[in-house]
Amino acid sequence: MIKDVVFDLGGVLVDLDIERCRAAFRGLGMPAVADLINPCYPAEMIGKLEHGIITFHEACEEMRRLDCRPDISDEQIAWAYGEFLTGIPVEKLRQIDRLRSRCIRTWVLSNNNPASMEVIRKMFTADGKRMDDYFDGVYLSYEMHELKPGEAIFRKMIEASGMQPAETLFIDDGQRNVDSARRLGFAVYMPQPGEDFGHVLEHAADDNG
């Protein structure tokens, strides 16, 4: 029986548009940064940001140097990076509510950064609630100073939450992340790009009902 469900954000709950993000950076006159945008293989600079090694301002400084654009502000860069994130279907939010109504705890485990999280948190208000209303805990790489697929971030989440991997479903669109979770004993599901995986959540909710 599944007692906990852990969601990734980008590509699982949050829809993504990588070309829109790249176009936004090119529109700012930052083509070199645009070429670095890759959710599966983040550039070293983005990896440091998501790891919490550097701040968003420090990442912006590196981006400005890379394209020789000292005139571009942190706010403009945050906007361009936020163009990666296109929204959360309300139906997904209601599916999470259904899990919680069946006494299944829900969590987030995400490689992320502070600027993107500002955008994402606003997306969770689409059904009149806040992000924190949907989850028992939100575990973010830049706050934990660990990155998926490393096992350390999973172990920290397990310890903090009290979840049992054998009773937990982990949903992520990254093969290496899913592989790490499986090695630690989690049940796993890896949705394909754009897939409606609501049937997986309904099955978990029904089994717990």
C-alpha positions in Angstrom: 0.0 0.0 0.0 1.3 3.5 -0.9 1.3 5.8 2.0 3.5 8.6 0.5 3.9 10.1 -3.0 6.9 12.2 -3.9 6.7 14.4 -6.9 9.4 16.1 -9.0 8.3 19.6 -10.2 9.6 20.5 -13.7 8.3 18.0 -16.3 6.1 16.2 -13.8 3.8 18.8 -12.1 5.0 21.9 -14.0 4.8 21.9 -17.8 8.0 23.1 -19.5 8.9 24.9 -22.7 12.6 24.9 -23.2 12.5 26.7 -26.5 10.4 29.6 -25.0 13.1 30.0 -22.4 15.9 29.9 -24.9 14.1 32.5 -27.1 13.7 34.7 -24.0 17.4 34.7 -23.4 18.1 35.4 -27.1 15.7 38.3 -26.9 17.8 39.7 -24.1 20.9 39.4 -26.3 22.2 36.5 -24.3 22.6 33.7 -27.0 25.4 31.9 -25.1 23.2 31.5 -22.0 20.4 30.3 -24.2 22.6 27.5 -25.6 23.3 26.4 -22.0 19.7 25.7 -21.1 19.2 22.0 -20.8 17.1 20.5 -18.1 18.6 17.0 -18.4 22.3 18.1 -18.4 22.4 21.5 -16.6 25.4 23.7 -17.2 28.0 23.9 -14.4 26.7 27.3 -13.4 23.1 26.1 -13.1 24.3 23.1 -11.3 26.0 25.3 -8.7 22.9 27.4 -8.3 20.6 24.4 -7.8 23.2 22.9 -5.4 23.1 26.1 -3.3 26.8 26.7 -3.8 26.2 30.1 -5.5 23.3 32.6 -5.1 21.0 33.6 -7.9 22.8 37.0 -8.1 26.2 35.2 -8.5 24.7 33.0 -11.3 23.4 36.2 -13.0 26.9 37.7 -12.8 28.3 34.6 -14.6 25.6 34.8 -17.2 26.3 38.5 -17.8 30.1 37.8 -18.2 29.4 34.9 -20.5 27.5 37.1 -23.0 29.3 40.4 -22.2 26.0 42.0 -21.2 26.6 43.9 -17.9 23.4 45.9 -18.6 21.0 43.0 -18.1 19.5 43.0 -14.6 18.9 40.0 -12.3 15.2 40.7 -12.7 15.4 40.3 -16.5 17.4 37.1 -16.2 14.8 35.7 -13.7 12.1 36.5 -16.1 13.8 34.8 -19.0 14.6 31.7 -16.9 11.0 31.7 -15.7 9.8 31.4 -19.3 10.9 27.8 -19.0 7.8 27.2 -16.8 4.5 27.3 -18.5 2.0 26.3 -15.8 0.4 23.5 -13.8 -2.9 22.0 -15.0 -5.6 22.4 -12.4 -6.5 18.8 -12.7 -3.1 17.8 -11.4 -3.7 19.9 -8.3 -7.0 18.2 -7.8 -5.4 14.8 -8.1 -3.0 15.7 -5.3 -6.0 16.8 -3.2 -7.6 13.4 -3.9 -4.5 11.6 -2.6 -4.5 13.7 0.5 -8.2 13.0 1.1 -7.3 9.3 1.2 -4.7 10.0 3.9 -1.7 9.7 1.5 1.0 12.1 2.3 2.4 14.1 -0.6 5.9 15.7 -1.0 8.1 17.5 -3.5 11.7 16.6 -4.2 13.2 18.9 -6.8 16.5 20.2 -8.2 15.6 23.9 -8.4 16.6 27.5 -7.7 15.2 30.4 -5.8 14.1 32.4 -8.9 12.2 29.5 -10.5 10.5 28.7 -7.2 9.0 32.2 -7.0 7.3 31.5 -10.3 6.3 28.0 -9.4 4.7 28.9 -6.1 2.4 31.3 -7.9 1.3 28.6 -10.3 0.0 26.5 -7.4 -2.6 29.2 -6.7 -4.6 28.3 -9.8 -7.3 26.5 -7.7 -7.4 29.1 -4.9 -4.8 27.5 -2.6 -1.1 27.8 -1.9 1.7 25.4 -2.7 2.1 24.5 0.9 -1.6 23.4 1.0 -0.8 20.5 -1.4 2.3 19.0 0.3 3.4 17.8 3.7 6.9 19.0 2.8 8.9 20.5 -0.1 12.5 19.5 -0.4 14.6 21.7 -2.7 18.1 21.0 -3.8 19.4 24.6 -3.2 18.1 24.5 0.4 19.4 21.0 1.1 22.8 21.5 -0.7 22.3 18.2 -2.4 21.3 17.2 -5.9 19.4 14.4 -7.5 20.4 11.8 -8.6 22.7 11.6 -5.6 21.5 9.3 -2.9 22.2 11.9 -0.2 19.3 14.1 -1.1 16.9 11.1 -0.9 18.3 10.0 2.5 17.9 13.5 3.9 14.3 13.5 2.7 13.6 10.1 4.2 15.1 11.1 7.6 13.2 14.4 7.7 9.9 13.0 6.6 9.8 9.6 8.3 8.6 8.0 5.0 9.3 4.4 4.3 10.7 3.9 0.7 8.8 0.6 0.3 5.6 2.4 0.9 6.4 5.5 -1.2 5.8 6.2 -4.9 8.4 8.5 -6.4 7.4 10.2 -9.7 10.2 11.9 -11.7 10.9 12.4 -15.4 14.7 11.8 -15.1 16.0 8.3 -15.7 18.9 8.7 -13.4 16.7 10.1 -10.6 14.3 7.2 -11.0 17.2 4.7 -10.9 18.5 6.2 -7.7 15.1 6.0 -6.0 14.6 2.4 -7.1 18.0 1.4 -5.6 16.8 2.9 -2.3 13.6 0.8 -2.4 11.1 3.3 -3.7 8.3 2.4 -6.0 8.9 4.6 -9.1 7.1 5.9 -12.1 8.7 8.0 -14.9 6.1 9.8 -17.0 6.9 10.6 -20.6 7.0 14.2 -21.8 3.5 15.6 -21.7 2.0 12.4 -20.3 -1.2 12.5 -18.3 -0.2 10.2 -15.4 -3.4 10.7 -13.5 -4.2 7.0 -13.7 -1.2 6.3 -11.6 -2.4 8.6 -8.9 -5.9 7.3 -9.1 -4.7 3.8 -8.6 -2.7 4.8 -5.6 -5.6 6.7 -4.1 -8.0 3.8 -4.7 -5.6 1.3 -3.2 -5.6 3.4 0.0 -9.3 3.9 0.0 
